């Protein structure tokens, strides 16, 4: 019997002590990413059960048997970018994370492509917290670290007074600004300046700033914590009417429950499509 068989038999023997694994623990045991574990469960290769809190747990003996019977473990290089960025967000310090983003900019050739990859990592970060894989503190540390790096990246590209201006704001009641921070970098590369209003922005305050500033576009973000479509529709319609009167473009982004259509507003689901819009002649 080889060393691997001995090790796997050892895991099987102690399976009764802790028979269920979190996705993170299962991924560490298998040497793969979390998405691989979830995919194996979805494909019926290993069993998963749900806790009373709704989190998935994976049957350890199934995973061990699957590994023992010849599964091919993918290399880190072949993993989903979202998993790679999740790992980076949780393990890298600020300087390492900034270096990784700059390296990706060199590899992909543009910030909007980088942000679409990074966005998958940010979603994985939220999923990991929601499923109990990481603590709220770990999620906050990763989020603040990324916010700091994105601010640094924005400041690396000089502005001019002739650049068009985009007003960036979250809807009322929404505190999550990472999407706006990512958009800010994409806009700067495309030759736009930004006015940052950030989280929890009342429509009345948007109106006041728009009236005082020479704004060409308003970007309104709603994260997935904004789930009330009726409230989002009311806010979007009010801002859209204001923008129509002033000849300003309104764009809606984020994973919130936006209505299917808002008159004169443009809805974007990724940074690539947004870049195509602002880069159009």
C-alpha positions in Angstrom: 0.0 0.0 0.0 1.5 3.4 -1.0 1.7 6.5 1.2 -1.4 8.1 -0.4 -3.5 5.0 0.3 -2.4 4.9 3.9 -3.2 8.6 4.3 -6.7 8.2 2.7 -7.5 5.2 4.8 -6.5 7.2 7.9 -9.0 9.9 6.9 -11.7 7.3 6.4 -11.0 5.8 9.8 -11.6 9.1 11.5 -14.5 10.2 9.4 -16.9 9.5 12.2 -15.3 12.1 14.4 -16.1 14.9 12.0 -18.1 13.5 9.1 -19.1 16.8 7.5 -16.8 19.4 6.0 -17.3 23.0 5.0 -16.4 23.8 1.4 -13.2 25.4 2.5 -12.1 22.4 4.6 -13.1 20.1 1.8 -11.1 22.1 -0.7 -8.0 22.1 1.5 -8.3 18.3 1.9 -8.6 17.8 -1.8 -6.1 20.4 -2.9 -8.6 22.2 -5.2 -10.6 25.3 -5.2 -14.0 25.7 -3.4 -15.8 25.8 -6.8 -14.5 22.4 -7.6 -15.9 20.9 -4.4 -19.3 22.5 -5.2 -19.2 21.3 -8.7 -18.5 17.7 -7.6 -21.5 17.9 -5.3 -23.7 19.3 -8.0 -22.6 16.5 -10.3 -23.4 13.9 -7.7 -19.8 12.8 -7.2 -19.9 13.7 -3.5 -22.8 14.2 -1.2 -23.8 17.5 0.4 -26.2 18.2 3.2 -27.7 21.5 4.4 -27.4 22.7 8.0 -30.4 24.3 9.7 -28.9 27.6 8.8 -28.9 26.7 5.1 -25.2 26.2 4.6 -23.9 23.3 2.6 -21.7 20.7 4.3 -19.9 17.9 2.4 -19.7 14.2 3.4 -16.0 13.5 4.2 -16.1 9.8 3.3 -17.5 10.6 -0.1 -14.7 13.1 -0.8 -12.1 10.6 0.4 -13.5 7.8 -1.8 -13.7 10.1 -4.8 -10.0 11.1 -4.3 -9.0 7.5 -3.7 -10.7 6.2 -6.8 -8.7 8.4 -9.2 -10.2 11.9 -9.5 -7.9 14.3 -11.3 -7.2 17.3 -9.2 -6.9 20.5 -11.2 -3.8 22.7 -10.8 -4.2 26.2 -9.3 -3.5 27.7 -12.7 -6.6 26.1 -14.2 -8.9 27.2 -11.4 -11.7 29.8 -11.8 -10.3 33.4 -11.6 -12.9 34.1 -8.9 -11.3 31.5 -6.6 -7.8 32.8 -7.3 -8.9 36.4 -6.5 -10.7 35.2 -3.4 -7.5 33.6 -2.1 -5.6 36.8 -2.9 -8.1 38.9 -1.1 -7.9 36.7 2.0 -4.2 36.1 2.1 -2.3 38.9 0.5 -1.3 42.1 2.2 -2.1 45.5 0.6 1.2 45.7 -1.4 0.9 42.2 -2.6 -2.7 42.7 -3.7 -1.8 45.9 -5.6 1.1 44.1 -7.3 -1.2 41.2 -8.3 -3.7 43.7 -9.8 -1.0 45.5 -11.7 0.3 42.2 -13.0 -3.2 41.3 -14.2 -3.5 44.7 -15.9 -0.3 43.8 -17.8 -1.6 40.4 -18.7 -5.1 41.4 -19.8 -4.3 44.8 -21.3 -7.0 46.8 -19.6 -8.6 47.6 -16.3 -12.1 46.7 -17.4 -11.0 43.1 -18.1 -9.2 42.9 -14.8 -12.3 44.2 -12.9 -14.5 41.5 -14.5 -12.1 38.9 -13.2 -11.8 40.6 -9.8 -15.6 40.9 -9.6 -15.9 37.1 -9.6 -13.5 37.1 -6.6 -15.6 39.8 -4.8 -18.7 37.7 -5.4 -16.9 34.6 -4.0 -15.9 36.7 -1.0 -19.5 37.5 -0.3 -20.6 33.9 -0.9 -17.9 32.6 1.5 -19.2 34.9 4.3 -22.9 34.1 3.6 -22.1 30.3 3.7 -20.1 30.7 7.0 -16.8 29.9 5.4 -15.2 33.1 6.7 -16.1 35.4 9.5 -17.6 38.9 9.1 -14.3 40.3 10.4 -12.3 38.5 7.6 -14.8 39.8 5.0 -14.4 43.4 6.3 -10.6 43.2 6.3 -10.5 41.9 2.8 -13.0 44.5 1.6 -11.1 47.4 3.2 -7.8 46.2 1.8 -9.2 46.1 -1.7 -10.8 49.5 -1.3 -7.5 51.0 -0.4 -5.7 49.4 -3.3 -8.4 50.5 -5.8 -8.0 54.1 -4.5 -4.3 53.9 -5.1 -4.8 52.6 -8.6 -7.2 55.4 -9.4 -4.7 58.0 -8.2 -1.9 56.6 -10.5 -3.6 58.1 -13.6 -3.5 61.9 -13.7 -6.7 63.9 -14.3 -7.2 66.9 -16.5 -9.9 69.6 -16.2 -11.1 68.7 -19.7 -12.1 65.2 -18.7 -15.8 64.4 -18.6 -17.2 63.8 -15.1 -19.1 60.9 -13.7 -21.0 61.1 -10.4 -20.6 57.8 -8.4 -23.2 56.8 -5.8 -24.9 53.9 -4.1 -28.6 53.9 -3.7 -30.2 54.9 -0.4 -29.7 52.2 2.2 -26.8 50.5 0.5 -23.4 50.6 2.2 -21.4 48.5 -0.3 -19.1 50.6 -2.4 -16.6 48.1 -3.9 -18.4 48.0 -7.2 -18.2 51.8 -7.5 -14.5 51.7 -6.6 -13.8 49.2 -9.3 -15.9 51.3 -11.8 -13.9 54.4 -10.8 -10.6 52.8 -12.0 -12.3 51.7 -15.3 -13.6 55.2 -15.8 -10.2 56.8 -15.1 -8.5 54.6 -17.7 -11.2 55.6 -20.2 -10.4 59.3 -19.6 -13.2 60.2 -17.1 -13.0 62.0 -13.8 -15.2 60.9 -10.9 -17.1 62.7 -8.1 -17.4 60.2 -5.3 -20.6 60.3 -3.2 -20.2 56.7 -2.0 -22.6 54.7 0.2 -26.2 55.4 1.3 -26.8 58.4 -1.0 -30.2 60.1 -0.7 -31.7 61.2 -4.0 -32.1 64.7 -2.7 -28.3 64.9 -2.2 -27.7 63.6 -5.7 -30.0 66.4 -7.1 -28.1 69.1 -5.2 -24.6 67.9 -6.4 -25.7 67.5 -10.0 -27.2 71.0 -10.0 -23.8 72.4 -8.8 -21.4 70.4 -10.8 -20.8 69.9 -14.5 -21.7 66.2 -14.6 -22.0 64.2 -17.9 -23.0 60.8 -16.3 -24.4 59.4 -13.1 -23.5 55.8 -12.1 -25.9 54.4 -9.5 -24.9 51.2 -7.8 -27.1 48.6 -5.9 -25.4 45.6 -4.3 -27.1 42.3 -3.8 -28.2 43.5 -0.3 -30.6 45.8 -2.1 -33.4 43.3 -2.8 -36.5 45.4 -2.9 -37.3 46.0 -6.6 -40.1 48.5 -5.9 -37.8 50.7 -3.8 -35.0 50.5 -6.4 -37.4 51.3 -9.2 -38.7 54.4 -7.4 -35.2 55.7 -6.8 -34.1 54.9 -10.3 -37.1 56.6 -11.9 -36.6 59.7 -9.8 -32.9 60.0 -10.7 -33.6 59.1 -14.3 -36.2 61.9 -14.6 -33.7 64.4 -13.1 -31.0 63.2 -15.6 -33.3 63.5 -18.6 -34.1 67.1 -17.7 -30.4 67.9 -17.6 -29.3 65.8 -20.5 -27.2 63.5 -18.3 -26.6 59.8 -18.9 -27.7 57.5 -16.1 -26.2 54.0 -15.7 -27.3 51.4 -13.3 -24.9 48.7 -12.0 -24.4 46.1 -9.2 -26.1 42.9 -8.3 -29.2 44.5 -6.7 -32.7 43.8 -7.8 -33.1 46.6 -10.3 -36.3 46.6 -12.3 -36.2 45.1 -15.8 -36.3 48.5 -17.5 -36.0 52.2 -16.4 -36.8 54.8 -19.0 -33.6 56.5 -20.3 -31.3 54.5 -18.0 -28.7 52.0 -19.1 -28.3 48.8 -17.1 -24.9 47.1 -17.1 -24.0 43.7 -15.7 -20.2 43.7 -16.2 -17.3 46.1 -16.8 -16.7 45.0 -20.4 -20.1 46.0 -21.6 -19.8 49.3 -19.7 -16.4 50.0 -21.3 -17.8 49.4 -24.7 -20.5 52.0 -24.0 -18.2 54.7 -22.7 -15.6 54.0 -25.4 -18.1 54.2 -28.3 -17.5 57.1 -30.7 
